Amino acid sequence: MKMKTVGLPARKTDRARERMTITEPLQLRRADQAERLRSERFDIIIVGGGITGAYAAMDAALRGYSVALLEKDDFASGTSSKSSKMIHGGLRYIEQGNLPLVRHSLLERQRLRKNARHLVQRLPFLFPVLSVDGVFDRRLAAGFESLLWTYDLAGGWREGILHQKLSKSEVLAHCPTFKAENLDGGFLYFDARADDARLTLAIARTAALHGAVVLNGAKVTDVRRGGGKVTGVTAEVDGEEIAVSGRSVVIAVGSWLRDWNGAGKDVDAPNIRPAKGVHVAVPWLKIQNDCTVTIPVPGRNRRATITRWGDTAYLGTTDEDYQGDLDDVHCTREELDFLLDGARSALNVDIEPEDALGSIAGTRPLVAPPGGKTIEVKRNHEIRTDPDGLVTVVGGKLTTARHMAEQTIDAAQRVLGERRRVRTKDAYVLGAAGYDPEAVVASGGLRAHLGERYGTESAFVSQILAADPSLGAPVVEGLPYLEAEIVYSARHELARNVDDVLSRRTRSRIQARDASAAAAPRVAELLQRELGFSDAERDRQVRDYQAATAKEKAILLGSEPAMQTPTIGEAA
């Protein structure tokens, strides 16, 4: 096992840290980004602003290529804001026999822990051992511990702490609501978590810092070709059609590849199989867990998890085939009941559907043909280069996005006939360089809240607040987000509308859906002040957001049917 060493104090400034420590906030204006799309010819155009596309843009920019990253809605508005929020190797991939994926995922986990240290934090996972009706019983406990040793040796040790065997009382100390009658003990092992939407945004903004054009609300409608080769794309930006010129094009749209792949004629598309996953937020006081608790689901050959996040706890997830509208995915009443039944069976909790504070539903872009259970599909990724030079990447998972991006840009530069070295393995994400998470969070308060969201960039938010103390008011009742953060998101994070702010720049929509709807008029007012849109546009944004949250709630509680209601536990 490799031991960490302590070096002597540096005699010179750390150049990598120095380059990524900015003293003025990054300026990102939509008009400037759109003008560059009109006037420049790019080496690489990337379609899709999820985690893979964002990291690909950062990778390409760091290699010195001119890059444009285009997203039809908002950064991370698809799968990348609706994940389990876990940065992990994946124990079940060992169970599937996919040890190489686990080993590599754990290596990438530690890279994110260093390079995005303000956004990726350690997360303990608790597996209880039950005498009956458990994830596994006492007879299988020894086998499970062998699995954990494999996990640690595959790379879990890089976190600096190995798995632990817990007594019954120790399990209850971590989750006092656990039913004690069949509880024998448990195991604790360690992975990491991240606010997936903010991580994706931070990576996209880092690409912009290194020279990339990054633009949300830029829908690519066509891939342009000439002489049998790709020559760019056509994009709709704020009602204008822009022909964007480029030497190569990368498609990184995830599940949406099912409906549009940009490929030329007579090219076989990969087998894309969207798998739906949902999470529901409930008040943390109902659960009282201090880590992620894994619970059995009675009558199902699967397990669920409950993760604390602030004053909420996330219950998830499902894993079922999805054939519906990819832009309109919702958690249904059946899925809600499934998760709550699991919680009630394992915990002494009085929890009802009306207790749900919010929900998220998204799809994983699995690369697999139809048939079998989606949970058994390996989370590998696929990169394809068409004869005309179009590069497509799909599959994988949040944790391995950096490596997927590296291989994708390797493929793109082969189209360009060039070879430049990857630089993302040790490249800081904006806000990470020089940030000390333990020191910042230990003292609590406003600095800790801002630090966990912005890292060293939190100084720019506090400067806005210092200039106008009235912006210290909370945006959403019961949540810690401040009005100064809304101003910052409009000025420096390309937030365009109420949904961008409440769903992704903050996570208000899942943490407090109804309260976020009540806050929508104030958010729209702050955005209007910064962005200068009309009163009619302000009112439209409020109506759209409140209508969307009302529909989400109605489908969740069963008063409105969803477009597609899968049968829980079954897959095509």
Legacy VTK file of the C-alpha trace (Angstrom):
# vtk DataFile Version 3.0
C-alpha trace
ASCII
DATASET POLYDATA
POINTS 572 float
0.000 0.000 0.000
1.437 3.369 -0.987
2.076 5.615 1.996
1.551 9.344 1.893
4.604 11.495 2.535
4.849 14.960 4.016
7.065 17.328 2.081
8.980 20.346 3.257
7.402 23.790 2.822
7.708 25.002 -0.752
10.326 27.625 -1.494
8.386 28.747 -4.542
4.732 29.375 -5.283
2.822 26.358 -6.574
2.379 27.388 -10.206
-0.683 25.173 -10.841
-2.402 26.612 -7.782
-1.350 30.140 -8.715
-2.741 29.858 -12.264
-6.134 28.768 -10.945
-6.421 31.370 -8.187
-8.325 34.274 -9.705
-8.771 37.673 -8.071
-11.621 38.841 -10.306
-14.751 36.795 -11.069
-14.955 35.095 -14.435
-16.994 37.245 -16.810
-19.487 35.213 -18.837
-21.966 37.212 -20.909
-24.357 35.535 -23.305
-23.916 38.217 -25.950
-20.137 37.768 -25.927
-20.376 33.990 -26.167
-22.897 34.166 -29.017
-20.740 36.655 -30.938
-17.791 34.301 -30.765
-19.999 31.530 -32.195
-20.765 33.755 -35.178
-17.242 34.956 -35.832
-14.813 32.149 -34.953
-13.921 28.801 -36.473
-13.399 26.206 -33.779
-11.160 23.194 -33.685
-13.733 21.205 -31.708
-17.467 21.820 -31.242
-19.039 19.825 -28.417
-22.805 19.273 -28.379
-24.234 18.559 -24.920
-23.576 20.396 -21.661
-23.741 17.497 -19.226
-20.776 16.269 -17.205
-19.146 14.476 -20.154
-19.481 17.380 -22.566
-18.305 19.880 -19.962
-15.224 17.847 -19.085
-14.492 17.304 -22.794
-14.574 21.078 -23.302
-12.212 21.597 -20.375
-9.875 18.869 -21.643
-9.758 20.263 -25.180
-9.234 23.833 -23.987
-6.351 22.749 -21.742
-4.720 21.034 -24.741
-4.809 24.377 -26.532
-7.666 23.741 -28.924
-10.321 26.345 -29.695
-13.550 24.917 -28.318
-17.286 25.630 -28.296
-19.583 23.846 -25.819
-23.279 24.093 -26.742
-26.196 22.988 -24.561
-29.833 23.182 -25.663
-31.247 23.828 -22.178
-28.977 24.423 -19.190
-25.725 22.868 -18.074
-26.515 19.584 -16.283
-30.255 20.019 -16.900
-30.532 16.392 -18.033
-28.980 13.352 -16.388
-26.119 15.278 -14.793
-28.326 17.066 -12.254
-30.440 14.005 -11.480
-27.858 11.440 -10.452
-27.426 9.802 -7.064
-24.855 12.535 -6.276
-22.297 9.826 -5.565
-18.675 9.838 -6.685
-17.823 6.191 -6.167
-16.287 3.001 -7.444
-19.502 1.014 -7.195
-19.649 -2.080 -5.022
-22.198 -3.713 -7.280
-19.762 -3.536 -10.201
-17.538 -5.938 -8.231
-20.603 -8.159 -7.840
-20.979 -7.975 -11.641
-17.341 -9.019 -12.038
-16.350 -5.636 -13.480
-13.318 -5.043 -11.265
-11.451 -2.912 -13.870
-14.291 -0.368 -13.820
-14.193 -0.257 -10.013
-10.425 0.162 -9.911
-10.496 2.958 -12.455
-13.518 4.647 -10.870
-11.765 4.781 -7.507
-8.718 6.377 -9.117
-10.953 8.986 -10.769
-12.781 9.519 -7.471
-9.562 10.626 -5.836
-8.703 12.910 -8.723
-12.033 14.654 -8.238
-11.462 14.797 -4.488
-8.294 16.781 -5.213
-9.209 18.749 -8.325
-12.740 19.714 -7.193
-12.183 19.519 -3.454
-14.797 22.147 -2.604
-17.541 20.180 -4.364
-16.575 16.536 -3.742
-16.566 15.388 -0.110
-16.084 12.103 1.696
-19.279 10.097 2.194
-19.552 7.086 4.541
-21.818 4.207 3.448
-23.496 2.015 6.055
-24.604 -1.557 5.307
-26.592 -3.102 8.168
-26.392 -6.822 8.840
-29.840 -8.199 9.709
-30.827 -11.603 11.052
-33.769 -11.734 8.603
-34.963 -9.791 5.544
-31.757 -7.787 5.119
-29.612 -6.695 2.205
-27.755 -9.786 3.373
-27.964 -11.786 6.587
-25.306 -12.820 9.105
-24.466 -15.935 7.085
-23.291 -13.748 4.197
-21.559 -11.122 6.348
-18.124 -12.730 6.004
-18.506 -12.849 2.240
-19.549 -9.229 2.147
-16.508 -8.218 4.181
-14.351 -9.942 1.569
-16.091 -7.787 -1.024
-15.210 -4.680 1.012
-11.575 -5.783 1.275
-11.534 -6.148 -2.506
-12.990 -2.654 -2.789
-10.393 -1.181 -0.440
-7.513 -2.897 -2.226
-8.872 -1.874 -5.640
-8.453 1.773 -4.651
-10.708 2.572 -1.723
-7.551 2.932 0.395
-6.759 6.161 -1.441
-9.315 7.906 0.781
-6.995 7.226 3.708
-9.479 5.100 5.654
-10.513 1.463 5.265
-13.878 -0.161 5.880
-15.007 -0.792 9.451
-17.067 -3.518 11.100
-19.732 -2.046 13.401
-21.623 -3.348 16.395
-25.380 -3.024 16.709
-25.042 0.047 18.935
-22.634 1.694 16.481
-25.103 1.191 13.634
-27.825 2.823 15.742
-25.491 5.720 16.554
-25.207 6.420 12.814
-28.941 5.966 12.208
-31.006 5.907 15.441
-34.263 5.246 13.582
-33.096 1.842 12.354
-35.299 -1.026 13.566
-33.230 -2.771 16.208
-35.051 -6.091 16.597
-33.339 -7.890 13.687
-30.157 -5.816 13.649
-26.897 -7.709 14.268
-24.366 -5.031 13.314
-23.046 -3.576 10.113
-20.216 -2.413 7.907
-19.073 1.122 7.088
-17.014 1.954 4.034
-16.109 5.241 2.392
-16.756 6.889 -0.952
-17.608 10.464 -1.927
-20.482 12.673 -3.030
-20.953 15.857 -5.020
-23.593 18.369 -5.981
-23.655 17.061 -9.540
-25.170 20.185 -11.097
-22.647 22.543 -9.518
-19.776 20.201 -10.395
-20.842 20.187 -14.053
-21.227 23.972 -14.048
-17.834 24.475 -12.403
-16.138 22.293 -15.030
-17.877 24.156 -17.878
-16.811 27.496 -16.383
-13.272 26.192 -16.002
-13.298 25.381 -19.721
-14.376 28.989 -20.326
-11.521 30.266 -18.154
-9.141 28.364 -20.425
-10.647 29.970 -23.528
-13.651 27.856 -24.511
-16.975 29.318 -25.589
-19.648 27.821 -23.321
-23.308 28.588 -23.900
-26.565 27.212 -22.555
-29.842 27.805 -24.392
-28.005 26.922 -27.626
-29.885 24.094 -29.342
-27.974 22.317 -32.084
-30.424 21.356 -34.821
-28.073 19.987 -37.460
-24.510 18.856 -38.085
-23.102 20.621 -41.138
-21.049 18.739 -43.707
-19.036 19.538 -46.808
-16.895 17.333 -49.010
-17.929 14.304 -46.998
-16.610 15.736 -43.710
-18.220 17.548 -40.796
-17.722 21.314 -40.998
-19.692 22.571 -37.994
-23.224 22.760 -36.647
-26.358 24.857 -36.869
-27.543 26.207 -33.507
-30.571 28.188 -32.358
-29.569 30.835 -29.812
-32.198 33.186 -28.381
-34.327 32.910 -31.501
-31.425 33.322 -33.930
-30.034 30.576 -36.163
-26.233 30.550 -36.107
-23.977 28.533 -38.401
-21.052 27.565 -36.181
-17.924 26.594 -38.089
-15.690 23.829 -36.789
-13.019 21.349 -37.856
-14.555 18.550 -35.767
-17.797 17.871 -33.883
-18.379 15.811 -30.746
-21.863 14.574 -29.797
-22.185 14.137 -26.018
-25.939 14.242 -25.462
-26.347 11.108 -23.345
-29.796 9.515 -23.384
-30.962 12.008 -26.011
-28.863 10.079 -28.523
-31.885 7.785 -28.665
-33.839 10.517 -30.443
-31.106 12.473 -32.267
-27.503 11.548 -33.013
-26.457 13.998 -35.731
-25.004 11.150 -37.775
-24.921 11.142 -41.559
-26.733 8.707 -43.796
-26.102 4.966 -43.649
-24.418 5.117 -40.242
-25.581 2.697 -37.560
-26.380 4.399 -34.273
-25.279 2.796 -30.985
-27.850 0.910 -28.913
-29.004 3.509 -26.400
-31.202 2.255 -23.615
-32.326 5.009 -21.219
-32.859 3.690 -17.684
-34.989 5.777 -15.370
-33.865 6.565 -11.847
-35.701 8.645 -9.248
-34.918 10.199 -5.871
-37.287 11.675 -3.322
-36.383 14.225 -0.635
-37.911 13.971 2.836
-37.190 15.921 6.048
-33.920 14.727 7.585
-35.483 14.644 11.054
-37.617 11.760 9.837
-34.451 9.680 9.244
-31.689 11.232 11.412
-28.865 9.486 9.541
-25.332 10.902 9.496
-24.195 8.863 6.474
-25.662 7.037 3.510
-27.720 4.125 4.818
-28.350 1.136 2.578
-31.681 -0.542 3.202
-33.337 -3.692 1.866
-36.553 -3.432 -0.111
-38.907 -6.263 0.882
-39.823 -8.590 -1.924
-37.314 -6.990 -4.318
-33.914 -8.247 -5.378
-32.360 -4.844 -4.881
-31.517 -2.263 -2.258
-32.180 1.432 -1.775
-30.149 4.196 -0.167
-30.904 7.163 2.062
-28.393 10.015 1.950
-28.384 13.090 4.161
-28.020 16.411 2.353
-28.409 19.466 4.554
-31.726 19.228 6.361
-33.132 16.772 3.833
-32.606 13.081 3.174
-32.640 11.646 -0.356
-34.258 8.245 -0.918
-33.314 6.441 -4.095
-33.117 4.935 -6.561
-35.039 2.962 -9.153
-33.487 1.475 -12.275
-36.029 0.717 -14.990
-36.273 0.965 -18.773
-37.765 4.225 -19.996
-39.306 4.849 -23.394
-41.090 8.141 -22.680
-40.297 11.799 -23.366
-36.715 12.422 -22.233
-37.510 16.082 -21.572
-40.442 15.240 -19.300
-39.371 12.575 -16.794
-41.075 12.486 -13.396
-41.157 10.443 -10.229
-44.542 8.715 -10.079
-46.712 7.810 -7.086
-45.854 4.145 -7.609
-42.137 4.930 -7.417
-42.659 7.154 -4.387
-44.567 4.396 -2.585
-41.847 1.906 -3.498
-39.149 4.053 -1.850
-41.240 4.952 1.188
-42.195 1.301 1.723
-38.503 0.468 1.787
-37.817 3.190 4.346
-40.732 2.139 6.565
-39.711 -1.520 6.467
-36.160 -0.779 7.664
-36.699 2.237 9.912
-38.977 3.259 12.741
-40.378 6.207 10.834
-43.801 7.710 10.352
-43.429 8.897 6.791
-46.206 9.529 4.286
-46.285 10.606 0.627
-47.273 14.134 1.675
-43.963 14.402 3.564
-42.011 14.394 0.294
-40.314 17.787 -0.079
-39.357 17.267 -3.712
-38.251 14.724 -6.264
-35.948 14.286 -9.229
-36.203 11.846 -12.108
-33.669 11.287 -14.850
-32.313 8.657 -17.203
-28.987 6.876 -17.394
-27.681 6.479 -20.967
-26.954 2.768 -20.986
-25.151 1.296 -23.979
-26.987 -1.990 -24.370
-29.527 -3.756 -26.563
-33.056 -4.409 -25.267
-33.631 -7.331 -22.927
-32.717 -8.218 -19.370
-32.729 -5.963 -16.319
-31.181 -2.508 -16.585
-29.564 -2.859 -13.158
-27.460 -5.716 -14.574
-26.101 -3.640 -17.480
-22.459 -2.670 -17.061
-21.847 1.091 -16.841
-19.196 1.148 -19.543
-18.985 3.899 -22.143
-18.588 3.864 -25.899
-16.798 6.311 -28.211
-17.387 6.127 -31.937
-15.846 8.034 -34.857
-17.879 8.053 -38.089
-16.266 8.122 -41.557
-17.122 11.838 -41.868
-15.275 12.616 -38.630
-18.253 12.932 -36.273
-17.251 11.730 -32.787
-19.925 10.368 -30.437
-19.520 9.493 -26.755
-22.196 7.877 -24.603
-22.555 5.778 -21.453
-20.299 5.694 -18.425
-21.007 7.384 -15.124
-20.442 10.633 -13.264
-17.297 9.437 -11.510
-15.451 8.522 -14.703
-16.433 11.593 -16.736
-12.892 12.995 -16.804
-11.489 9.822 -18.326
-14.366 9.583 -20.811
-13.625 13.163 -21.841
-9.917 12.371 -22.244
-10.651 9.486 -24.589
-13.229 11.562 -26.470
-10.779 14.393 -27.156
-8.147 11.806 -28.119
-10.606 10.647 -30.782
-11.382 14.218 -31.887
-7.740 15.125 -32.298
-7.198 12.032 -34.421
-9.829 13.512 -36.742
-7.794 16.732 -36.711
-4.593 14.826 -37.401
-2.937 16.164 -34.258
-1.651 14.797 -30.977
-1.516 16.861 -27.794
-1.065 15.629 -24.254
-4.000 15.415 -21.814
-3.751 17.868 -18.899
-6.873 17.214 -16.815
-5.481 14.530 -14.484
-4.124 17.166 -12.118
-6.062 20.209 -13.354
-7.974 22.165 -10.733
-11.604 23.086 -11.261
-12.427 26.738 -10.567
-12.686 27.307 -6.827
-10.568 24.308 -5.795
-7.000 25.629 -5.918
-5.891 26.612 -2.426
-9.196 25.619 -0.841
-9.017 23.811 2.513
-12.405 22.139 3.077
-11.760 21.088 6.661
-10.625 24.542 7.769
-13.481 26.346 5.993
-16.306 24.045 7.071
-15.090 23.528 10.644
-16.091 26.995 11.828
-19.515 26.889 10.178
-21.451 30.024 9.315
-21.757 31.874 6.026
-18.187 31.153 4.988
-18.779 27.412 5.297
-22.017 27.592 3.320
-20.421 29.572 0.492
-17.212 27.547 0.603
-18.977 24.236 -0.050
-20.633 25.765 -3.105
-18.014 28.101 -4.585
-14.686 27.231 -2.963
-12.244 30.116 -3.235
-14.703 31.910 -5.532
-16.962 32.443 -2.516
-15.141 35.739 -1.951
-16.903 37.135 -5.018
-20.316 36.284 -3.575
-19.464 37.812 -0.215
-18.278 40.966 -2.007
-21.724 41.302 -3.602
-23.273 40.854 -0.175
-20.929 43.383 1.430
-21.823 45.958 -1.238
-25.567 45.397 -0.675
-26.351 43.798 2.714
-30.043 43.566 1.789
-29.066 40.661 -0.481
-28.350 38.613 2.642
-31.999 37.564 2.791
-32.723 33.863 2.174
-34.112 33.103 -1.271
-36.289 30.163 -0.228
-37.806 29.805 3.206
-36.004 27.166 5.232
-32.971 26.910 2.902
-29.561 28.612 3.275
-29.280 30.120 -0.220
-28.994 33.928 -0.251
-30.217 36.539 -2.704
-26.581 37.534 -3.317
-26.084 34.084 -4.820
-28.850 34.753 -7.341
-27.122 37.949 -8.405
-23.830 36.083 -8.740
-25.454 33.325 -10.814
-26.808 35.904 -13.270
-23.536 37.821 -13.543
-21.030 34.975 -13.602
-22.749 31.589 -14.043
-24.892 32.113 -17.156
-28.180 31.667 -15.274
-30.961 32.726 -17.642
-34.190 32.074 -15.810
-35.942 31.035 -12.616
-35.583 27.319 -13.293
-31.819 27.605 -13.854
-31.508 29.201 -10.418
-33.919 27.121 -8.337
-33.253 23.733 -9.940
-29.471 23.808 -10.530
-27.578 26.934 -9.345
-29.261 26.100 -6.047
-30.995 22.790 -5.320
-34.134 24.432 -3.969
-36.520 22.541 -6.210
-35.751 19.113 -4.784
-35.095 20.313 -1.232
-38.247 22.435 -0.910
-40.381 22.275 -4.049
-43.401 24.225 -2.764
-41.330 26.896 -1.005
-39.234 27.331 -4.152
-42.407 27.959 -6.172
-43.378 30.646 -3.673
-39.924 32.227 -4.084
-40.105 32.288 -7.898
-41.406 35.894 -8.188
-38.511 37.253 -6.102
-35.959 35.214 -8.063
-37.409 36.528 -11.333
-37.236 40.070 -10.009
-33.545 39.707 -9.126
-32.760 38.160 -12.507
-34.658 40.892 -14.340
-32.625 43.519 -12.503
-29.389 41.860 -13.636
-30.303 40.646 -17.125
-32.686 43.393 -18.214
-35.483 41.279 -19.668
-39.048 42.558 -19.952
-41.863 42.419 -17.421
-43.657 39.978 -19.717
-40.631 37.667 -19.724
-40.370 37.943 -15.944
-44.003 36.929 -15.501
-43.676 34.095 -18.032
-40.711 32.618 -16.149
-42.664 32.646 -12.888
-45.714 31.017 -14.494
-43.597 28.356 -16.202
-41.730 27.444 -13.032
-44.802 27.308 -10.840
-46.669 25.267 -13.443
-43.738 22.839 -13.703
-43.495 22.323 -9.943
-47.264 21.910 -9.646
-47.205 19.219 -12.351
-44.256 17.510 -10.662
-46.128 17.409 -7.359
-49.359 16.198 -8.953
-47.603 13.276 -10.683
-45.664 12.448 -7.514
-48.808 12.268 -5.388
-50.811 10.505 -8.072
-53.344 13.185 -8.896
-52.026 13.467 -12.471
-50.823 10.508 -14.558
-47.275 10.479 -15.894
-46.466 9.995 -19.571
-45.100 6.567 -18.757
-45.637 4.598 -15.556
-43.238 1.632 -15.420
-43.828 -1.338 -13.178
-41.355 -1.174 -10.314
-38.961 -4.094 -10.202
-39.628 -5.137 -13.812
-37.702 -4.243 -16.938
-38.288 -4.986 -20.573
LINES 1 573
572 0 1 2 3 4 5 6 7 8 9 10 11 12 13 14 15 16 17 18 19 20 21 22 23 24 25 26 27 28 29 30 31 32 33 34 35 36 37 38 39 40 41 42 43 44 45 46 47 48 49 50 51 52 53 54 55 56 57 58 59 60 61 62 63 64 65 66 67 68 69 70 71 72 73 74 75 76 77 78 79 80 81 82 83 84 85 86 87 88 89 90 91 92 93 94 95 96 97 98 99 100 101 102 103 104 105 106 107 108 109 110 111 112 113 114 115 116 117 118 119 120 121 122 123 124 125 126 127 128 129 130 131 132 133 134 135 136 137 138 139 140 141 142 143 144 145 146 147 148 149 150 151 152 153 154 155 156 157 158 159 160 161 162 163 164 165 166 167 168 169 170 171 172 173 174 175 176 177 178 179 180 181 182 183 184 185 186 187 188 189 190 191 192 193 194 195 196 197 198 199 200 201 202 203 204 205 206 207 208 209 210 211 212 213 214 215 216 217 218 219 220 221 222 223 224 225 226 227 228 229 230 231 232 233 234 235 236 237 238 239 240 241 242 243 244 245 246 247 248 249 250 251 252 253 254 255 256 257 258 259 260 261 262 263 264 265 266 267 268 269 270 271 272 273 274 275 276 277 278 279 280 281 282 283 284 285 286 287 288 289 290 291 292 293 294 295 296 297 298 299 300 301 302 303 304 305 306 307 308 309 310 311 312 313 314 315 316 317 318 319 320 321 322 323 324 325 326 327 328 329 330 331 332 333 334 335 336 337 338 339 340 341 342 343 344 345 346 347 348 349 350 351 352 353 354 355 356 357 358 359 360 361 362 363 364 365 366 367 368 369 370 371 372 373 374 375 376 377 378 379 380 381 382 383 384 385 386 387 388 389 390 391 392 393 394 395 396 397 398 399 400 401 402 403 404 405 406 407 408 409 410 411 412 413 414 415 416 417 418 419 420 421 422 423 424 425 426 427 428 429 430 431 432 433 434 435 436 437 438 439 440 441 442 443 444 445 446 447 448 449 450 451 452 453 454 455 456 457 458 459 460 461 462 463 464 465 466 467 468 469 470 471 472 473 474 475 476 477 478 479 480 481 482 483 484 485 486 487 488 489 490 491 492 493 494 495 496 497 498 499 500 501 502 503 504 505 506 507 508 509 510 511 512 513 514 515 516 517 518 519 520 521 522 523 524 525 526 527 528 529 530 531 532 533 534 535 536 537 538 539 540 541 542 543 544 545 546 547 548 549 550 551 552 553 554 555 556 557 558 559 560 561 562 563 564 565 566 567 568 569 570 571
